[in-house]
Amino acid sequence: MSFTLAIVGRPNVGKSTLFNRLVGKRLALVDDQPGVTRDLREGAAKLGDLRFTVIDTAGLEEATDESLQGRMRKLTERAVDMADICLFLIDARAGVLPADEVFADILRRRSAHVILGANKAEGRAGEAGMLEAYGLGLGEPVALSAEHGEGLDELYHMLRPLAAGFEARAAEDTPEIDVDIDVDDAGESAPDYAPSERKPLQIAVIGRPNAGKSTLINRILGDDRLLTGPEAGITRDAISVRTAWMGTPVRIFDTAGMRKRARVQEKLEKLSVADGLRAVRFAEVVVVLLDAAIPFEQQDLRIADFAETEGRAVVVAVNKWDLEGNRQEKLRELRAGFERLLPQLRGAPLVTVSAVTGRGLDRLHAAVLRAHEVWNRRVTTAKLNLWLSQMTVAHPPPAPSGRRIKLRYMTQVKTRPPGFVLMCSNPEALPDAYKRYLVNGLREAFDMPGTPVRLFLRSQNDKNPFKGRSKPGPSKLRKHLSGRGKGPGQGTR
């Protein structure tokens, strides 16, 4: 059984708390401050044997203009139109307010199935609000406590017959399709890391506030799915959206703008930034979005360095390219600044795009796929050791205290990002400059530009149980073989 449930209501009635309760995870940001949620967030919900999609919406406001509240209301109304069922929440402790009556009238006209929920109804504080809810004309209200999980069984019994109706209707509308598969036409199997509908490519778009992250994702989706505007810091949650980008199944995370830590004072902004950092850790490819007017600010460098430290494949995109006049000169400056300020990402793709016009999105798509392929690359041990011998002949390792470090062999132990183990005689004494020499050589020889490369040094004695024990001398060895030095009855026969 699958259907879509949109949770709507005034700000601060507990919509996000109920959303988190239904999906079983703390996905949506929750705070006592009203108006925390601004974008539409979808999640896979579970209630008993029901499996459905739940949508968390922004609080309904009475504004209808092009202000931020007005644009948030339009997104919520859009969720009402696309959902099969609307769960209209009111605050049982506050009772029915005039705004609730206005929105109840809107839902009666725009949604075929509306369930009235009175949240925060635990204890006796919500009894008066429960009685007032009958006056909205939306049927019997369901007493809920999203924070404590009360009333979900009653919600289940309200949803169950509606879900059965959707399932029966879907069965009637689904035609029977005969699939004839020709085995001879089957091509080579795709690599394990290739994106699919079951495992889409995870992409996180990060950057400073007002860099155009939400506008870029809307352009990729071909729809105004995310809230945008001239105000900085509109996005608060890390919103994930699934789509097919030029035929590639992807899941894109829109994150909140990340300012300098010293400027982040409010608790809500700290939660938003932490949510964005968590999205980076879940992503496979991170698109660092810069503003063409002020690229490579100190915060941009910190953000890019964080993505590299987390081991993600990185693509640097410069937005608002349509506003630039002398583009060739600007592009040369960007490439020179990129090489100078981000040496740890040397060779990573640098793409110019315009989120407003959509120009450059084809190049961004190709760069993302290329970075993902390099991030999953594996090199055979034979090729690695042939390369290692050539590198040591060209530049032998140093010889601290007169004893040259021996590089014995190398093997790749992991991908995502590529990780290599180098067995050598004295790993502690190998200088960082020589490690960078090897890492840069790996990138150049095996075509791994820009991706993080992890090099681990190991000694062959690391797993030797006799390491640190002195070797027996000749006299001690003769005593052991002749049996001398042992107690009575312990000699050799």
Order of alpha helices (4+ residues) and beta strands (2+ residues): beta-alpha-beta-beta-alpha-beta-alpha-beta-alpha-beta-alpha-beta-alpha-beta-beta-alpha-beta-alpha-beta-alpha-beta-alpha-alpha-beta-beta-alpha-beta-alpha
